[in-house]
Each structure stands twice: as C-alpha cells, then as structure tokens.
Amino acid sequence: KAAQASYAPGVGEGHQWGPEATLWDYAVNASFRGAECPCGARLHIVSRAFGRGKKKKERMMSVEGSFVCTQFTAPMDQRFAGIDLETGVMPPT
C-alpha cells in the first residue's frame, strides 16, 4: 500500500503559489492540477461539475506540506480570494 500525503484544506498562509499546472503525485501514481511554492508545499486543486447538465463548477483546494510558508509571508494571491479558508472550497461559478 502506498504512503499517503497529508492535506490541509485551504490555500495556506504566506505561500507564493506559482502558475497552475499539471503535477504528478508519486504516492498514488496519478496526475493532478495544482501549483507549487518555492518552500516545497504543493497546492492540490480538485474540480467537480454538478447541477443540471453539469454546467456549474466547484473547485476545492488543499495544501500538501507546510500550511504556513516557511520562506515567505506574502499576502493572499487574488486568484484564490473567494476560497473558504477552513474548507478550501471555491464557490461555484
């Protein structure tokens, strides 16, 4: 059985997230959408479609690694301004 990484819901504190890209999770041998911070933390982004015709989209964010950045104290990235900080859920669009 593969080791599982621990994830904290939300986008963390002080991170300088890079551009969103497709990353590889070696623990589960699968790709995912996410972003990386120079401190080593990674942001996992999960999307789901729901509603009639699956037209509404919901995105959930979770941090792998340190929730509080060990190198930076940057203000929150505006790309993630609408995210609930406790659940990591972005309201549907």
N, C-alpha and C positions, 0 to 999 in steps of 0.2 A: 504494500500500500504506500502510495506517495505521500510525502510530508505536505501538509497544508500550511500556507502562509496565513498569518492573522491579519484581518482587515478591520479598520475602524470606519464607521460611516461618516461621511462628510468630505471636505476637501483639505482638512488640516489647517494649521496655523503657521503663517510666515513663509510658506513654500513659494518658490518661483517656478511654477509649472511651465514646462516647455510646450511646444505645439502638440496638438492631439495627433496621435499616430497609432498604427497597429503594432503592438508589442507582443512578445512571446512569454508565456508562463511555463517555465520548465517543470514546475511541480505537477501540473495537470496536463502537460504536453498539449497546450492549446493556445491560440492567439486571442487577443482581446484589444479593445480600444482603450487608450489611456494616454497619460503624459508622465514625464519624469522630471524630478527636481535634481539639481546637482548634488544634493546631500545624499542621494541614493533612494529616497522614497519614490514610490510609484502610485499614480492615481488610476484606479480601475473605473472605467465608465461602462455601465450596462444600460442598454436601451430596450424598451419594450413598447410594442404597438398595442393599442386597445381601442375599444369603442366600436361603433358601427363602421364597418369597412376598414377597421384598423388604421384610421386616419390620425388619431391622437397619439402622440409620442410622449413617453415619460423616460427620463434619464436618472439613473442612480449612481452616485459617486461613492467610492470607498478608498481609503488610503492603506497601502501596504508599506510597512516600515514605520518610521517615527511619525507620529501625528503632528508633533511640534517640530518645525525645522531646526536642525542643529547648526545651520550656517547662516540663515537669513531671517530677517524679521520684516518681510515685505508686506504691504497692505494686500487685502484680498484682491485677486485677479477678477476683473469685471466680467469675464466670461462665465464666472460661477456666482455672480451676485444674487441670483434668485434661489439658490440652494438652501434647503433647510439644514442648518448646521448639525442637528442631532441625528437626523435620519439619512442625510445625504441625498434626498430626493429633490429633483428639479421639477417644478410644476409642469403639467402638460402644456404643449404648445398648440 
